[in-house]
Amino acid sequence: MNAALDTTLSALADPTRRAILAHLARGEATVNQLTAPLPISQPAVSRHLKVLEGAGLITRRVDGAHRPCRLAPGALDELDGYLAMLRKGLERSYQRLDALLARMPAASATPSAPSIAAPPDRGGRGLTSPRTRNRTRNRPTRKAPP
């Protein structure tokens, strides 16, 4: 992967930043408008916006005293390309699996119950070995404190 894609994925890893992007998907918004629905302070939102802007996911414009934010056009193009490459790989895997399943003989119409063998009779000894049994027999007994 390249550095730009790493930066984008890192920015998208934070749930607060994803919430901000979801809000901006509905349209342009100021920092105060973005802060209102979030349980964090305005300076914290501003820090998140700086990360999103650094990743190229949003842009800001100057409008008097305000700097409204919006989604950057084409911001996710590189990520879309990366995900498309992964989808193609998965599709090839599914095609190979389909081909393998097509070559397998058809299963019988009535499935049989799996056979579960009973464990061998150990004469009431359970699952302990002679070595384990001897260790537990030869332990000194502890006396209860007075």
Legacy VTK file of the C-alpha trace (Angstrom):
# vtk DataFile Version 3.0
C-alpha trace
ASCII
DATASET POLYDATA
POINTS 146 float
0.000 0.000 0.000
1.100 3.548 -0.392
1.327 6.343 2.168
-1.792 8.188 0.950
-3.940 5.082 1.290
-2.457 4.381 4.733
-3.322 7.938 5.810
-6.871 7.577 4.498
-7.415 4.255 6.263
-5.936 5.635 9.479
-8.308 8.612 9.342
-11.283 6.317 8.696
-10.339 4.041 11.609
-11.763 6.462 14.179
-15.556 6.216 14.772
-15.858 9.942 15.542
-14.241 10.843 12.229
-16.567 8.435 10.426
-19.535 10.129 12.146
-18.237 13.513 10.980
-17.918 12.205 7.415
-21.458 10.790 7.577
-22.711 14.227 8.661
-20.787 15.898 5.838
-22.249 13.398 3.348
-25.565 15.202 3.932
-23.976 18.550 3.095
-21.549 21.257 4.098
-21.287 22.081 7.828
-19.359 24.347 10.180
-17.376 23.119 13.173
-20.191 24.173 15.532
-22.775 22.299 13.453
-20.566 19.207 13.526
-19.984 19.505 17.286
-23.694 19.652 18.223
-24.553 15.940 17.727
-21.228 14.642 19.060
-20.368 13.979 22.714
-17.000 15.767 22.416
-15.805 19.353 22.638
-15.390 21.791 19.759
-11.564 21.697 20.012
-11.690 17.885 19.771
-13.880 18.125 16.652
-11.407 20.632 15.186
-8.557 18.169 15.759
-10.540 15.431 14.000
-11.234 17.796 11.104
-7.519 18.522 10.815
-6.823 14.781 10.482
-9.585 14.385 7.879
-8.288 17.375 5.935
-4.726 16.038 6.101
-5.961 12.735 4.670
-7.640 14.601 1.822
-11.115 13.458 2.849
-12.559 16.935 3.440
-11.959 20.471 2.242
-12.657 23.780 3.951
-13.474 27.121 2.449
-13.372 30.564 4.013
-16.778 32.196 4.427
-16.232 35.305 6.508
-15.498 34.178 10.071
-16.556 30.598 9.302
-14.731 27.776 7.545
-17.408 25.324 6.439
-16.279 21.780 5.693
-17.386 19.464 2.924
-16.397 16.100 1.568
-13.502 16.361 -0.859
-14.424 15.341 -4.396
-12.718 12.101 -5.361
-11.423 11.616 -1.812
-12.207 7.916 -1.789
-11.130 7.082 -5.351
-7.870 5.469 -4.243
-9.657 3.519 -1.522
-12.281 2.411 -4.061
-9.499 1.114 -6.319
-7.899 -0.791 -3.457
-11.231 -2.335 -2.422
-11.980 -3.257 -6.060
-8.664 -5.127 -6.205
-9.596 -7.034 -3.024
-13.060 -7.815 -4.416
-11.507 -9.261 -7.587
-9.291 -11.527 -5.488
-12.288 -12.730 -3.483
-14.280 -13.293 -6.668
-11.464 -15.470 -8.064
-11.464 -17.475 -4.821
-15.228 -17.968 -5.026
-14.942 -19.070 -8.661
-12.287 -21.651 -7.730
-14.500 -22.897 -4.889
-17.503 -23.140 -7.232
-15.414 -25.121 -9.729
-14.212 -27.473 -6.976
-17.738 -28.020 -5.677
-18.982 -28.720 -9.215
-16.362 -31.489 -9.609
-17.307 -33.186 -6.326
-19.766 -36.100 -6.425
-23.278 -35.222 -5.369
-24.105 -36.010 -1.747
-26.767 -38.596 -0.986
-30.319 -37.318 -0.660
-30.606 -38.406 2.975
-27.801 -37.250 5.181
-26.540 -39.841 7.614
-26.057 -39.089 11.273
-22.424 -38.760 12.253
-20.963 -41.769 14.003
-19.641 -40.968 17.458
-17.715 -43.801 19.054
-18.021 -44.254 22.794
-14.760 -43.839 24.707
-13.091 -47.094 25.769
-14.044 -48.417 29.191
-11.365 -47.419 31.680
-12.705 -49.501 34.560
-13.917 -46.489 36.513
-10.542 -44.786 36.382
-11.677 -41.848 34.294
-9.074 -40.154 32.142
-6.147 -40.335 34.554
-3.034 -42.269 33.722
-1.266 -44.509 36.269
1.412 -41.832 36.630
-1.167 -39.138 37.448
-2.989 -41.390 39.906
0.255 -42.130 41.783
1.070 -38.440 42.073
-2.245 -37.666 43.680
-2.016 -40.643 46.065
1.471 -39.827 47.333
0.827 -36.171 48.144
1.119 -35.247 51.797
-2.181 -34.194 53.256
-2.498 -30.664 54.504
-3.779 -30.101 57.949
-6.336 -27.404 58.495
-4.957 -24.383 60.360
-5.926 -24.313 64.083
LINES 1 147
146 0 1 2 3 4 5 6 7 8 9 10 11 12 13 14 15 16 17 18 19 20 21 22 23 24 25 26 27 28 29 30 31 32 33 34 35 36 37 38 39 40 41 42 43 44 45 46 47 48 49 50 51 52 53 54 55 56 57 58 59 60 61 62 63 64 65 66 67 68 69 70 71 72 73 74 75 76 77 78 79 80 81 82 83 84 85 86 87 88 89 90 91 92 93 94 95 96 97 98 99 100 101 102 103 104 105 106 107 108 109 110 111 112 113 114 115 116 117 118 119 120 121 122 123 124 125 126 127 128 129 130 131 132 133 134 135 136 137 138 139 140 141 142 143 144 145
